[in-house]
Structure formats: structure tokens, C-alpha cells
């Protein structure tokens, strides 16, 4: 074997080991993702957060590119039921921040132009690994423009930045359960940022 071939083989082996180590870093040991401790969730998020941000921005989507500069609404991602076995982490734009961060339950309507971007980390119970999930997006439109969804436009980006096909009624059927919160879910109480 020539020196060049030996170096190439060593470089390939190193790259494979590094990619394997990165994948192992995103593993977890709990049988049920809902049993993950805060420190374990923080490790999973640290493992994936850069990959998620790069992936959502990959196709140049305006929200996928900008959302990380918005206001974080929680101190870390948390597991919540409606979006499956996913860790969720919500960011809100400047238009939405003041009202959303009240985490209010009452008769209010979000300002037109409010945008919520919810990162998700998919957790595989079988493989006990975590990987980027979709970026779920809600945009508040003009009053009366989409009455069947309380004027929310639902959208999403795949982890590779490609736009998801989203059935508005599918999203809103769940979000309508939060009718006293203008159809918005909030982060779990223990991870909410203080206003």
C-alpha cells in the first residue's frame, strides 16, 4: 500500500469514526422519551442544534434562516404530546414576543404578523436516537382572512429546508383546543422563560 493510499484510508476511517461518534452523541438511554431528565434533553439539543439551524436554512426560506435570531420562549426544549415523541423549542418574532411571553389564558388575539417557529427533535423509542424533526411555523394573518383557522397560516420546513405540505385543518384541529390562547400552545411551565 502506498503512503498516499494509507493516508487516504486513515482519513476515511477517521471521518467514519467521527460521524459515528456524532451519531452516538445524539443517543439516549431512557425507555420512554417522556422520562428524559433536563440534562439529557440539553445534551441532545446541544448535539443537534447547529445541524437543525443549518438544515432549516438550507433552501433559503426566510423564516428558516431568521428564526434563531428571534426570542426564545423556553430555557430548553421539552417533550410535549401533540407533536408526537418530539422535543419542542419555540421561537417568536418581535411582533409576537410581548403577547406570547405573557403565556396568557384569556380573551386575546395575537397581533397580525406574529410568527411562531417551533423546532422539533424526533426521538426514536426503538433506536433510542434523536434527529432533527420539522420546523413547525404559525403566522397570524389579517383578521377574517382564514376564519376556519382563526386566521393562522400553518406551515413547516423539513430538516433539509424543503417546504412541507401542510393540511391547514389537520394542524388547526389540534390547535383549536387552545381557543382561549388564540389557538397557540405554550412551552411546558417548568421551561418557560420569565417575562
C-alpha positions, -999 to +999 in steps of 0.1 A: +000+000+000+014+034-009+017+062+016-009+082-003-034+052-001-025+047+036-032+084+043-065+082+024-076+051+042-067+067+076-086+099+067-117+078+057-115+058+089-112+090+109-142+106+091-163+074+097-154+073+134-162+110+138-196+106+121-203+075+143-193+094+174-216+123+164-245+099+159-238+082+193-237+117+210-274+121+199-284+088+216-303+085+248-308+056+273-344+061+286-370+036+275-396+064+272-386+098+259-410+114+284-387+101+311-357+121+299-341+144+325-334+181+318-297+174+315-302+146+290-325+169+269-299+197+270-273+172+257-295+160+229-302+196+219-266+206+221-258+177+198-284+187+172-290+225+174-264+236+148-274+209+124-311+219+128-304+256+122-283+248+091-308+224+077-339+246+081-320+275+064-306+253+036-332+262+010-331+299+019-366+301+035-370+334+052-383+320+085-359+290+084-330+314+080-341+341+106-359+323+135-328+317+156-324+354+160-359+357+175-369+355+211-367+320+227-397+312+247-382+285+269-350+277+287-346+244+268-367+221+246-392+199+263-413+169+254-450+177+247-477+154+235-494+170+205-464+168+182-456+132+189-424+120+206-406+152+199-387+177+219-400+212+211-384+246+213-404+277+202-390+310+190-412+340+183-406+371+161-407+407+175-443+411+166-454+381+187-429+383+216-447+407+240-481+390+239-468+354+236-444+357+266-474+365+288-484+328+284-519+342+288-551+322+290-579+345+282-597+365+255-570+379+233-558+378+196-522+378+186-511+408+165-511+404+127-477+394+115-469+373+146-448+343+137-440+313+159-413+288+148-412+256+167-381+235+163-386+198+168-363+169+177-376+135+167-370+108+193-369+071+182-380+049+210-368+018+191-333+031+183-331+055+212-316+081+190-325+117+183-326+135+150-338+168+137-376+170+131-396+196+112-397+233+119-434+240+126-445+275+117-476+296+126-482+330+111-510+353+122-527+367+091-552+397+086-584+394+106-610+374+086-585+361+060-587+325+071-616+322+095-615+284+096-581+286+113-586+317+134-565+335+108-534+313+115-515+300+085-497+268+094-465+258+076-434+237+081-399+230+069-383+196+067-349+192+084-333+197+049-351+231+045-376+219+020-412+232+025-436+207+039-471+201+026-493+210+054-531+205+056-544+235+075-573+216+091-550+189+104-529+215+123-558+236+134-579+207+146-554+203+174-547+240+179-583+248+183-582+230+217-562+261+228-591+285+219-585+306+250-549+311+239-557+322+203-550+286+192-514+286+205-497+260+226-471+272+251-440+255+264-443+234+295-445+256+326-412+245+340-392+256+310-410+289+301-388+320+301-398+346+326-412+378+311 
